[in-house]
Amino acid sequence: MQPDQLNDLIHSRRSIFPAIFTEQPIPREVIQQLVENANWAPNHRRTEPWRFQIFRGKARTRLADFLADAYMQTVSEASFSEIKREKTRKNVLRSDTVLVIILQRDPEEKVPEWEEIAAVAAAVQNLWLTVTAYGLGGYWSTPGTLPALTDWLKLPQGQRCIGLFYLGNYDLPPASGQRGPIEEKVLWIEE
Ligand SMILES: Cc1cc2nc3c(=O)[nH]c(=O)nc-3n(C[C@H](O)[C@H](O)[C@H](O)COP(=O)(O)O)c2cc1C
């Protein structure tokens, strides 16, 4: 691979939302490759703290119903929106696959938790870039229902959900990205 190809891949990765997903299915082997690449993320003291639960096919309905109910239970009566509840369900059902992003805390706590969250985020970035390379779309969502999802999934001790990755095919041109200039975020120290 040429550096320019990697530069283009990184710059073209976008958050693509379920509203524009098509129904074109994604082969299971592609999902397998996404998580395989996630597994090669850097991590301190080899804790490999990322876990994924992959909801596909009929299983999506259970997840969709759960998230819609959980939204209803977590949100205050005043800010409840039926449109948002329905969107929560539809986001899952419009996705070919939803990956639940899980942090596995090292039982020996060999490293601080933030380092493990950083490693999971690096794993998700690997996955997300692979999604882009396959011409697929997706995004990392962090709804307020993640603690309820952790309970619902009956995750073992030390595991908790830190997001959902909605994944699908799409055929619209993605929105262009927006970033402030890197010059404002970098200090060169050379002498
Ligand atoms: C840790 C994390 C959590 C995020 N949670 C949400 C979310 O809950 N809802 C959402 O619309 N986007 C979420 N995003 C996606 C960001 O909104 C998106 O990355 C940002 O707007 C930049 O757009 P881009 O990904 O197309 O470059 C999340 C991204 C990260 C890294």
The ligand as an ORCA input file, in Angstrom:
! r2SCAN-3c Opt
* xyz 0 1
  C     -16.629      7.544     21.164
  C     -17.587      8.081     20.118
  C     -18.928      8.159     20.407
  C     -19.841      8.625     19.456
  N     -21.182      8.664     19.764
  C     -22.050      9.144     18.835
  C     -23.446      9.185     19.121
  O     -23.900      8.764     20.184
  N     -24.268      9.699     18.185
  C     -23.796     10.179     16.981
  O     -24.589     10.649     16.163
  N     -22.473     10.093     16.666
  C     -21.607      9.596     17.558
  N     -20.276      9.503     17.247
  C     -19.830      9.857     15.886
  C     -19.430     11.299     15.827
  O     -20.564     12.120     15.874
  C     -18.647     11.534     14.512
  O     -17.510     10.721     14.513
  C     -18.250     12.987     14.360
  O     -19.386     13.765     14.124
  C     -17.283     13.205     13.210
  O     -17.836     12.763     11.984
  P     -17.083     11.703     11.085
  O     -17.040     10.402     11.879
  O     -17.937     11.562      9.834
  O     -15.723     12.217     10.782
  C     -19.367      9.025     18.174
  C     -17.984      8.949     17.889
  C     -17.105      8.482     18.845
  C     -15.639      8.376     18.504
*
